[in-house]
Structures are given as structure tokens and as C-alpha cells.
Amino acid sequence: MAVDDVDGTLAAMGPRLRAAREHHGATLAGVSCATGISTSTLSRIETGRRKPTLEVLLHLSKEYGVSLDEMAGTAPAPTAEPRATAPLSFGDDKAVLPLTRYVGGLHAHKHVLPALENPPARPRQVSHDGHEWLCVLYGRLWLALGDQDLILTPGHVAEFDTRTPHGVANASPGGPVEYLIMFGPQGERLRPRTPAAAGRGSRQPNRAQAGREEQP
């Protein structure tokens, strides 16, 4: 493998490692305690500002339960039909369906939070480098963004800098919540390219704004 290919593979591991950690249901602090790797090192690797060493990759491979080939994106392609891909389930019963191959830049996945039997507690918040965009497809999603609490319903969109503490939860018992997430590890943002029709004002997306949404 050429040097450029090696560098590219290592650089592309950041988003995959972040996705693997989220799929594992772990925080940077939790992974740090389990592996002995500092949270700052983990964060820099996930955001592409530092290349992971083999020792670090071996620790993370064991912690997340994924192979080095999967981390590098060199695992053999599945023989099953692409549509047969099933969502991944985790300890908190959340299901995540990857929609991209996590090869760097913007990547997307679909999350499903299960129905609750009891009223939810305020979501646990995390913060990290990057920019996130989410859109609710079904149900009521509680987005705790800094000191704001927003309830998003189908069609609502939220976009925010992930350095702001944030967390989500099913906002009410009785049914699941489905939502899409697009994440830019380097702070990439979505950029609409469709021009407004002549004689008409441009239509803005239905974006969640502080103080304008229903409170939980």
C-alpha cells in the first residue's frame, strides 16, 4: 500500500471510531477509563487531528468489539443484498442504521429510540468537536442543547455546533422516536444549493429555535 493510501486510511478512521463508540453506547470519558487512553487523545483521533497508533487501535478494537479491518474500511463487502442490512442494537435499546460508510467528512445514520414505560429524565449531555444536523421522522424527540430544552416533532430540524453540550431522549411514553443525523467531524455544515423561485421569497427549513418550541 502506498504511503498516501496509508495516510488516507488512518485519517478516515476518525469518523469510524466515533461511530463505533456511539454504537457501543460509550462516552469519551468511559472509553478513556476502560482503555487508559486520554480523552483528549481520543477526541483528537475522532476529529482527524491525530493519527491513531496500532496500540491505540488494538485497545479500541477490543473495547468496541470491531475488527481492525472494519476500522480501516477494508473489511470484505457483505455477500447479502444491501437492503438486508439490519439496524444495530445497543445496551440502551437504541437502534442505529448507518447510511454512509464513514469514510470521512459528513456522514449520516438513522436512530430509533424505543417507546418508554415511564416519563423520561433529562437527557445526559456530551460535547465534542464537529457540527450536527438532525431531523425527526416520527415521534417526539427531547433535545437538551446547553441549557435549552426543545421538543421536536416530525419535520422539525435542529442544527448545532457539537461543542455545545447536547443529548437526546424519547420525549414521552407510548411510542418510539425515529430521527436522522448528519455529522461533520471537522465542523462541516449543510449548504443548500437550490435557488429561490423568481418572485418568491426563499423558504427556510423548519429549524428548532430556542424559546420557540414546546417545552417538555
Secondary structure, DSSP 4 states (H G I P E B T S, - for coil): --HHHHHHHHHHHHHHHHHHHHHHT--HHHHHHHH---HHHHHHHHTTSSPPPHHHHHHHHHHHT--HHHHHT-SPPPSS-GGGPPPEE-TTS-EEEE-S---SSSEEEEEEEPP-SSPPPPPPPB--SSEEEEEEEES-EEEEETTEEEEE-TT-EEEEETTS-EEEEE-STTS-EEEEEEEETT-------PPPPTTSPPPPP-B--TTSS---
